[in-house]
Amino acid sequence: METLIGATVEDAETFGIRGTPSFAIDGELLSDVHGWEALQPQIQSRLDSSAGTGSQLDSPSELSDDSAFSLE
């Protein structure tokens, strides 16, 4: 628990997080991204720019509460 709290405080200070949910990718706090609908295109654009990954994220309607996905 102490590790999680320490990481949370460190991330809040590093990224200037003022509320949740907040998301950062590659060390950049994403502005006005507070849910899957705004986060998914941010992740997808980074996957698309990766050389030949061909990865595709599931849309929210395809995910169930117990679904898991990988960005690898």
Phi and psi in degrees as a GROMACS rama.xvg file:
@    title "Ramachandran Plot"
@    xaxis  label "Phi"
@    yaxis  label "Psi"
@TYPE xy
-63.351  -36.3051  GLU-2
-64.4505  -43.9472  THR-3
-63.9962  -44.6186  LEU-4
-63.624  -43.6885  ILE-5
-61.0733  -43.0406  GLY-6
-65.5452  -38.8755  ALA-7
-63.9989  -46.3986  THR-8
-64.0124  -43.6029  VAL-9
-61.8354  -44.9014  GLU-10
-63.8177  -40.6197  ASP-11
-60.4263  -42.2932  ALA-12
-70.8001  -44.1895  GLU-13
-62.8625  -45.3307  THR-14
-98.1802  -4.74632  PHE-15
68.7353  34.8391  GLY-16
-70.907  129.841  ILE-17
-112.317  -10.505  ARG-18
-164.686  173.109  GLY-19
-124.164  152.876  THR-20
-79.282  147.522  PRO-21
-132.98  148.226  SER-22
-131.544  142.099  PHE-23
-129.752  140.849  ALA-24
-130.016  132.488  ILE-25
51.8666  40.8285  ASP-26
76.9452  10.7376  GLY-27
-117.853  122.345  GLU-28
-70.4958  128.048  LEU-29
-84.17  121.704  LEU-30
-76.5811  135.579  SER-31
57.6747  31.3053  ASP-32
-116.191  106.359  VAL-33
-131.951  13.4316  HIS-34
-164.919  173.604  GLY-35
-59.8035  -39.7052  TRP-36
-58.7377  -35.4496  GLU-37
-89.7524  -29.1386  ALA-38
-75.6979  -41.5306  LEU-39
-55.068  -46.2654  GLN-40
-65.7501  -31.0917  PRO-41
-64.7723  -45.7198  GLN-42
-66.8426  -45.2822  ILE-43
-60.8458  -40.2782  GLN-44
-63.9007  -34.3567  SER-45
-72.8319  -36.462  ARG-46
-64.537  -42.349  LEU-47
-63.1453  -34.0426  ASP-48
-80.1992  -12.7074  SER-49
-74.5464  137.747  SER-50
-60.1627  110.138  ALA-51
61.9533  26.5567  GLY-52
-71.6169  -37.9985  THR-53
63.9411  16.1142  GLY-54
-76.302  146.998  SER-55
-137.432  130.316  GLN-56
-83.8752  148.419  LEU-57
-72.5888  145.01  ASP-58
-74.9127  158.63  SER-59
-57.2682  -32.1651  PRO-60
-70.5673  -18.9286  SER-61
-91.0305  -7.76866  GLU-62
-98.0224  135.306  LEU-63
-100.192  171.187  SER-64
-58.2696  -29.6547  ASP-65
-102.537  13.6131  ASP-66
-75.1543  150.71  SER-67
-132.37  147.059  ALA-68
-138.107  159.048  PHE-69
-119.774  142.983  SER-70
-97.4778  9.0899  LEU-71
